[in-house]
Every structure is written in structure tokens, then in C-alpha cells.
Amino acid sequence: MAFITEKHFDDSNYTYSLSPKIKKYTLKDTTFMVNKTGAFEFTRLLEEVPNSNSGFLLKIIINPNLTGFKMSITDQSGLRNVNIFKNASPMIQEKFYFQMQALVDREVFEQKEK
């Protein structure tokens, strides 16, 4: 999957794009880890019941020069994309929106209504 500048999940309320104010230290503060290629990687398990280890995996990768990103929501194996806005409980959706709002508040992403 190539790096993109904007992402909209099917049936989601928002479209996300990188903020022009994004900073590398902010990514580190928000628990992004630097991988072998220098890209910033963020993973979160979206669970309906906390600490159940069953849910969907939110994965975000931002390229080293902060100009593009990849974002996916998959099953726990990371192999199959999942539409949490159609097939998952409202709690999972709420956790996704909460996580993304935290990244919007820290100026990592910008969101606009669909």
C-alpha cells in the first residue's frame, strides 16, 4: 500500500489528512514508534471489553518526511481489512473516534466531515 495524503473509511463520518503542523516530537509523545525504515508507526487494539485481547487493530504509519501516511483497521492478525462502521459494535466505533480525536487535538491529523 502506498503512502496517501487523505483517508476515508467506508461508512465513516470523517476524512482524515495529515496536519501541516505535524511534528516528529509530537508523534513520539503520542506513542508512535520509529521503525527500521525511519517511518513512524502507531498500533492500537480497539476492544469492546478492555484487556480482553479481542478486537480490531488500528494501524497508522507516517513516512519519515511527514508527507504521507497509511491507515488501516484490520482483524487481529493484521491480514484482513474490517469495516468497523458497518459490522462492529458502537463501542468499537467510539473508541476509534476517540483515538483519532486525540491525534487531531495534538495536530497530527486534521479531520473533516464526510
Disulfide bonds with the S-S distance in Angstrom:
none
